[in-house]
Amino acid sequence: MGDLIDGLLTRARLTAGVATLAREPLRLDQLVEAVVDETPTDGHQITVDAEPVVVNADPDLLRRAVTNLFTNALAHGHAAGRPAEIELGVTPDGVLTIDDAGPGVSPDLAHSLFDRFHSGSGSTGLGLSIASWVAQAHGGTLIATGSPLGGARFTLRLPTHDR
């Protein structure tokens, strides 16, 4: 809960112009691999296929967005009592996909999925909102669609770093 509150405060500071994004070139593939390595997965099946890519981003904010997306897949991307099957992919064009084999996104929630305080799962409804805001703040996008695994696919697109 502390991370979510910190994320909301950071968002408010940036929106109000009190703080600025601390953009720097960083390897999205390495950040994704670090988040997966540092997150307890409790027996869930996780596959990472990450190609090298450098994006211009605030490392703390991007880590928060990736963590929110990954932990969301761990929490909601499987049937009750079954381990999750999650695939993360990073491509050289600055795209992160997170696929799960869960129930997917309910059509009733699709229009408000990234709105603050909207959740069909009993959670706070802040994690996806923060992830979407981080994507937009970096000139990127976050969308949710169906996954080839049968559940949800979240696609985060970020501009790549011009060398």
C-alpha positions in Angstrom: 0.0 0.0 0.0 2.9 2.3 0.7 4.2 1.9 -2.9 0.8 2.8 -4.3 0.5 5.9 -2.1 4.0 6.9 -3.0 3.1 6.4 -6.7 0.0 8.6 -6.3 2.0 11.3 -4.6 4.7 11.2 -7.3 2.0 11.5 -10.0 0.5 14.5 -8.2 3.9 16.2 -7.9 4.7 15.7 -11.6 1.2 16.8 -12.7 1.4 19.9 -10.6 4.8 20.7 -12.0 6.5 20.5 -8.6 8.8 17.6 -9.9 10.1 16.5 -13.2 10.7 13.1 -14.7 14.3 12.0 -14.2 14.7 10.5 -17.7 17.8 8.6 -18.5 18.8 5.9 -21.1 18.0 2.5 -19.5 17.7 -1.1 -20.7 14.0 -2.0 -20.6 14.9 -5.7 -21.0 17.2 -5.6 -17.9 14.7 -3.8 -15.9 12.0 -6.4 -16.7 14.3 -9.2 -15.9 15.2 -7.6 -12.5 11.6 -7.1 -11.6 10.8 -10.7 -12.4 13.8 -11.9 -10.4 12.9 -9.7 -7.4 9.2 -10.6 -7.2 8.1 -13.7 -5.3 6.3 -15.9 -7.8 5.1 -18.6 -5.5 5.3 -21.5 -7.9 3.7 -19.7 -10.9 5.2 -20.5 -14.3 7.0 -17.4 -15.6 8.7 -17.1 -19.0 10.8 -14.1 -20.1 11.9 -13.5 -23.6 13.6 -10.1 -23.5 15.6 -8.6 -26.4 18.0 -5.7 -25.7 16.4 -2.3 -26.0 17.2 1.2 -24.5 14.5 3.6 -23.7 14.6 7.1 -22.2 12.7 6.8 -18.9 12.6 7.6 -15.2 14.0 4.4 -13.8 11.9 4.5 -10.6 8.6 5.2 -12.3 9.2 2.7 -15.0 10.1 0.0 -12.4 6.8 0.8 -10.6 4.8 0.5 -13.8 6.4 -2.9 -14.8 6.1 -4.2 -11.2 2.4 -3.2 -11.2 1.7 -5.0 -14.4 3.6 -8.1 -13.4 2.1 -8.4 -9.9 -1.4 -7.8 -11.5 -0.8 -10.8 -13.8 0.4 -12.9 -10.8 -2.7 -12.0 -8.8 -5.4 -12.1 -11.5 -3.9 -14.1 -14.4 -5.0 -17.6 -13.3 -7.9 -19.7 -12.2 -8.4 -20.1 -8.4 -6.2 -22.7 -7.0 -4.1 -23.1 -10.1 -0.6 -21.6 -10.8 -0.4 -18.7 -13.2 1.2 -19.1 -16.7 2.7 -15.7 -17.5 4.9 -14.7 -20.5 6.8 -11.5 -20.6 8.3 -10.3 -23.9 10.5 -7.2 -24.7 11.2 -6.3 -28.3 13.9 -4.0 -29.7 11.2 -1.4 -30.6 10.5 -0.6 -26.9 7.5 -2.9 -26.4 6.8 -5.0 -23.3 4.0 -7.5 -23.4 2.7 -9.4 -20.4 0.4 -12.4 -21.3 -1.4 -14.6 -18.9 -3.7 -17.6 -19.1 -6.3 -16.3 -16.6 -9.9 -15.3 -17.2 -8.9 -12.2 -19.2 -10.5 -8.7 -18.9 -14.2 -8.6 -18.4 -15.9 -6.5 -21.2 -17.7 -4.7 -18.3 -14.4 -3.4 -17.1 -12.7 -2.7 -20.4 -13.8 1.0 -20.6 -12.6 1.8 -17.0 -9.6 -0.6 -16.6 -7.0 2.2 -16.3 -9.2 4.6 -14.2 -8.2 5.2 -10.6 -10.1 3.3 -8.0 -11.9 1.1 -10.5 -11.4 -2.6 -9.9 -13.5 -5.7 -10.5 -11.2 -7.8 -8.3 -11.5 -6.1 -4.9 -8.1 -4.4 -5.2 -7.5 -0.7 -4.8 -7.7 -0.1 -8.6 -4.5 2.0 -8.5 -1.9 -0.3 -10.0 -3.1 -0.2 -13.6 -3.9 3.5 -13.3 -0.4 4.3 -12.2 1.1 2.0 -15.0 -1.0 3.8 -17.6 0.0 7.2 -16.3 3.7 6.3 -16.4 3.4 5.1 -20.0 1.7 8.4 -21.0 4.2 10.5 -19.0 7.0 8.9 -21.1 5.2 9.4 -24.4 4.1 5.8 -24.6 0.9 3.8 -24.3 -0.5 1.0 -22.3 -3.4 -1.2 -23.7 -5.1 -4.4 -22.7 -6.3 -7.0 -25.1 -6.9 -10.7 -25.2 -3.8 -13.0 -24.9 -2.8 -15.9 -27.1 -2.6 -17.8 -23.8 -6.4 -17.2 -23.3 -6.2 -14.5 -20.6 -5.2 -10.9 -20.8 -2.3 -9.2 -22.6 -1.0 -5.9 -21.4 1.2 -4.0 -24.0 3.4 -1.2 -22.8 5.0 0.8 -25.7 7.8 3.3 -25.0 9.8 5.4 -27.3 13.3 4.0 -27.8 16.5 6.0 -27.0 18.1 7.7 -30.0 21.8 7.1 -29.8 
